[in-house]
Amino acid sequence: MILRSVTIIMFFMQLGCLNAQSLWQVYPDKTERYQLEFNDDFNDNAIDLEKWRVGLPWSRIVMTQDIIYVDQNVKEENGLAKFYIDRKDTLVTLNGWEVDSNYVRKNKITPVDGKYPLKYTGGLIWSKRDFQYGYFEVKFKAAKGQGIWPAFWLYGGNPNYEIDFFELKGEKEKQVHVDVHCPDGCGNFKEGPFGYYRKGFGQWIDVKDEIKDGFNVLAGEWTEKYIKWFLNGKLIAYFDKAPFNLKMGLTSGTGIAKDKAAFAPGPDKNTPFPNEFAVDYINVWTKTEVNKTSPLIFTKKTEGRSALKPQTEALQMNKTKKKKTKYYKKQVKPHAELMTVSIKQMEYTNNLLLNVFGESVSTATANLTSSKGKATSFVLIKGENLLDLSGVEPGEYVLEIKLNDKILNETILVK
């Protein structure tokens, strides 16, 4: 077979405070373009309360988990959002709608001076804006310990529509859970001997050793036709039974499981407390037209601080092929040739963060060439790449990215 070099011209548009930041999905025959609509790199000293609220929108209490979400269990430090769960007996005054009367009766819970006992405090953030469709991306480090239950998901109410981009369990170091929830079954019905019944979609996916140590990137692509799940650029799940035609809030944080309940088992004597779930960044990219002509505007920082080095060792090119699981073969349509490239200026720094994902990526390089012909070359790995532009003079440049037989040219205006 003869390979032809395909040239794809990529342009960035200026996005105000987000600068000009874009993501492309590169297929053999087409390119899908996204721009950054919402982002938090968690580089400040506190959670941005213009973007997030702490706890669930309707309550900070989940009685069935014996948990209350509190401000002090969400911290932002060293470029990370850290969500803590702690075993801490707490008496809480609840509003009427927060009391689960069936749960109280079943577990014979007696309030003390009108207050209800809870065993855990947790950390969770929920977006103050809603989203409909997009490419939702989180870089995270999994928590460890039986019963710990971190998640990254969309919730739309109406009454209980939900897309779980991931749910983790501290004791399941080699698995990720994905799911969709909706009252009408999302069209996911199967005929049986007694008529139609709802067939569950959610499943634990074997990801080998990828999430066991270090940071990883999980992305969910939600369109009007399908939902796809990617772990470090590899497609791990696919759902196309029915679209979700509504807006949803985005949330991330950590919860607790209980014995004989959802996601059992709960904590045991070896579960460490307080327990930390860390997130490096959250991005929401939305699809836009490919033929934009504005260059990327790169603004140099005169007093910018150094960026944390990429910590996602699992993203680096792995030359040993991993055996795909049965679930992967059943649920995922083949997209092995898909490559994803994103680029953005890291906050407070003179670095470009360039992510390269794709099972088919074998070679990757970048060349930055000035209008005077001066060139700087970079060898790219699959995963995160930091391109240091601190020594680059102001002016217009072309960034040429080579991925296998694909060539992508980017115009950058350094100011």
N, C-alpha and C positions, 0 to 999 in steps of 0.2 A: 504494500500500500504506500502511495506517495503522500508525504505530509506536506501541506502547503502552509507557509507562514501567514498567519492572519493578523492584520494590523487593526487594532481597535483604538480609536482616539477617545480619550476620556477627558472630560472637562469638569471643573469644579465651579460652583457658584458661591458667592459670598453669603454667609448665613448669619450676619450680625455677630452677636456675642459667641456663637458657636463656631465662628470662622467659617471656612469653606471645607466641608468634610463630607466624603461620599464613600459609598460601598457599591461594588459591582459583583454581580453573579455572571460568570463567564461560562457559557455553554459552547459546544462545538459550532453551533450555527447562529447564536444570538447572544446579546448582552442585556441584562436587566440592571437598571441604575437606581440607586437609592440615595437619598440625602438624609443627613442627621437631623431629626426633628426634636429629639429629647435626649438629654445626656446628663449623667452625673459621674464624675471621676473621683468624687469623695476626697478632694485634696485640701479641704478646709479643716477647721477645728471643731465643727459641729454640723449636724445634718441640716441641709437647706430646707427650712420650713415653708418656703414658697413653692417648693416642688413636692414635698412629702409631708404626711402626717404620721405620727407614731401610733401604732395599733390599727385595728379595723375601723372603718368609717362609722359603724353603728355602735361599737363598744370596744373596750380594751379587755374584755373578759371572754374567755371560752370555758364555760363550766365543765364541759365534757372532757377537757384536757387539764382541769384544775390549774389554769394559768391566767395571769394578768400581764398584759404588755405595758411596760413602763419606760419612761424616757431614759432613765439611767442605764438601761440595758441595750441602748443603741449609741455607739460611740464612733466618731470619725477621727482617725489618727494614722499618721504615717502613710497617707494615701489610700487608706482602706476604710470601708464601713464595716464595723464589727458588731455582730448581733449576738447577744449573750442570753443563755438560759441558765437559771439558777434554781436550786432547790431551796425554797424559802417560804415557810408558813406565813400566810398573810390573811388577815381578816378584812373583808372589803364590803362596803355598803353598795348594794346593787340597785339599779333602777328596775322597775317592774318588768320591762321587756327583756332585761338581761338574765332573769331568773328562769332557768329551765326546770319547770315544775316536775316534769316526768323524771328527769335526772335526779332531782332532789329527793323525790319520793322513793325511787328505786334504790338509791344509795343511802337512804335514811340520814340525810344531812340536816342537822339542826343549827339554825343561825344563832350566833352569840350576840346579844344586844342588837339584833337586827342586821348583823354582819355575817357574811358567809365565808367559810374557810377555803383558801386556795393553797396549793402546795408549791407552785412554781411561779417565777417571774420570767418574762421572755422579752425578746426584742424583735420588732417588725416595723417596716415602713410601707406606706400605701400612697400611691401617686395622687396628687390633688387634681390632676386632669385625667381624662379618659382617652382611650385610643380605639381606633377601628382599622384593622389591617396594618401590616408592617413587618419588619424584621427586628425581633426583640433579642437583645444580646446581653449576656452577663458573664463576667469573669469572676470565678469564685474558688474558694478552697473549702472542701468538704469538712464538716465537723465529724468528730469521732466519739464513739460511746453508744452503747445500746440504748434505744429509745429516743435518741435525738432526731428531730424531724424537720430539717431545713427545706425551704421550697422557694420557687420562683414561678409566679403564675399570674394569670389575668382572671378577673371576676367581674361579671356583668349584671348580677342580680337577675331580675325579670323571669322567675325569681332566683334561679340558681344556675345560670350559665357560667361555665368555667373552662379555661384552658390551662392545664398544668404543664408548663414547659419542663419543670422537673420537680420531683419530690425525692428526697434522699433519706436514708436511715443510717445512723452512725455505725451500726454493726454490719451494714451491707456495703463493704468497701469496693465492690466490683460491680455494682448495679445502680441503674438510674430508673426511676419510675416516671412514666409519662401518661397523660390521660386527658380526656375531654368529658365534660358533664353538661347535660341539658335535659330539662324535664320531658321533652318530646323524643328523647333517645337519639337526637342528631341524625335521624334517618337510619340509625344503626340497628335494624331489626332483621331477624332471621325466622324463617318458617319452621315450625316444629309440629309434632303430632297433635297438639292442642291449639293450633293457631300460631300467631306471631308472638315472639318474645324479644325482649331487648338483649342484644348481645354486647357484653362489655368490651370496651376498646382498651382500657388502661392495662399496662403490663410493666413488669420489671424487665429491663433490658440489660443483658450482660455486656459490660464495657471493659472486661478484663481488668488491667491495672491502671487505667487512665485516671480515675478520680481518687485513687488511693492516697497519693501524695502530691503536693504542689497545687498550683492553680490550673484551672481548665476554663474553656469558653463554651458555654451552651447557648445556642441560638434557636429561636422558634420563628419560622416564617408563616405568617397568617395572612391568607388572601381570601377573596370571596369564593374561591373554589376549593381550597385545600389548606391543610396545616402540615408543615414539615418540622422535624426536630433534627438539629445538628449538634454533635459533640466534637469540638475541635475540628470542625469542617466536615466531619463524616455524617452522612445522613443515617439516622438511627431509627426513625419512625415516620410514618406518613398516614394522614387521615383525610379522606375526601368524601365521606358519606353525606354531609350536609354542611352548608355554610353557616356561620354565626353572623347574622345581620344586626349587630348592635355594638355599642361602645362598651369598653371594659376598663376597669382600673387595674394598674400594675402594682404588684406587691412582691416583697422579698423579706425573708427573715427566718426565724427558727422557732419551731414549736416542740411539743412533747407528745409522744405516743403513750398509750396505756395498755396494760394487759387486757385481753378479751375485748378489745375495741379496734377501731380503724388503725391500720399500720402497726399492730401489735408485733413484738412485745414492747413493753415499756422499759424504763431504766432498771438496771440491776445494781448490785452493790459496787460494781466496778466502773459504773458510768461516772466520768469526772464532772464535777461542778465547781465553779461556774464553767460553762461550756461555750466555746466560741465558734461562730460561723462567719467567715470573712468574704467580703465582696470588694473587688478592685474597681470595677466600673459597671454601669448599666447604660446601654445605648438603645434607642429606638430609631430605626431607619425607616423611611417611607418612600415608596416607589415614585419616581419622577421620570421626566423625559430624558433620553440619552443625549440628545443633540444640544446640550447647553454649551455656550461658548465662553463663559467667564472663567478666568484662570483661578487656581487656588491662591488665596491671599495668605501668605505666611508672614506674620508679624513677629519680628525678633524681640526678645525680652532682654532688656538691659540689666535687670536685676532678678532674672528668673532663677529659681532654685533647680538643682539637679533632679532628674526624674529617678524614681526607683527602677532598678534594673528589672527587666521582664523575669518573672518567677515561674513561668509556665513551662517547666521542663518537658512535660508530657506532650507539648505541641511540636516539639522538634521532630524532624523527619525520622520515621521509623522504617528501616528497610526490610524488617521481617513482617511478612503478611500475617494478619491475625484471622483466625477462623471466625466466620460470621455465625451468629447464633441462629437458632431455628426461628426465633421471633423476627429477627432482622430479615430473613428470607421470606417470611410470610407477609409482613406488613409493608415493606419498603419497596417502592418501585426503583429500578436502577437509575442512578444519577451519578455513577462513578466518575464521569468526565467533567462534572461541574467543578469549577474553581471559583473561589470567592476572594476578593481583594478589597480591603478597606484602608483608608488613610485619613489621618487627622493630626493636627498639631496638638501635642500634649500640653495640658494646662500648665502655665507658669514656667514653661521650659522652651528651649530652642530645638526640640526634638520632634521629628515626625514619627508617629507610631504607624507602622505599616504591617497589617496582618495578612498573611497568605494562608489560605486553607484549600484543601482539596485532595482527595485520595489519589488522583492522577498526577499531582505535581511531583515531578522528579528533579527538575532543575529550576532555579529561580535566581535572578540577578536584577540589579537596578543600577542605572547610570544617570547621574545628574550633570547636565551640560549647560554651561552659560551661553549667552548670546555671542560671546567672544570665542567660543569653542573650547573652553577649559572644562575638563570632565573629571568627575569623581565617581568611582565604582564601588558598589556594595554587593556582597554575596548575601543572599536572603535565605533564611531557613523557613521551613513550613511552620507557621505560628507567628509569634511576635518578633518584630524587627524595629529597632530604634535607629533612625537616621539622624545623626547629629549635624545640624545646620548652623551651629554657633559661629563657625569660621567662614560662612558663606557671605559674600558681599551683597548688598542690595542690588536688585536687578531682576531680569526675566530669565528663567531657566526651563529646561525640558527634562522631566523625569521619565526615563524609559524603563519600563518593567518588562522583563522577559520571563514568561512561564511556559516551559516546554517549547512548543512551536508558536505560542501566542506572544505578540508584542503589543504593549499598552504604552501610549505616550501621554504624558501629563504636563500641562503648562503650569508653572509655579511663579508667582510674582512675589519676590522677597522684599519686604519693606523695612 
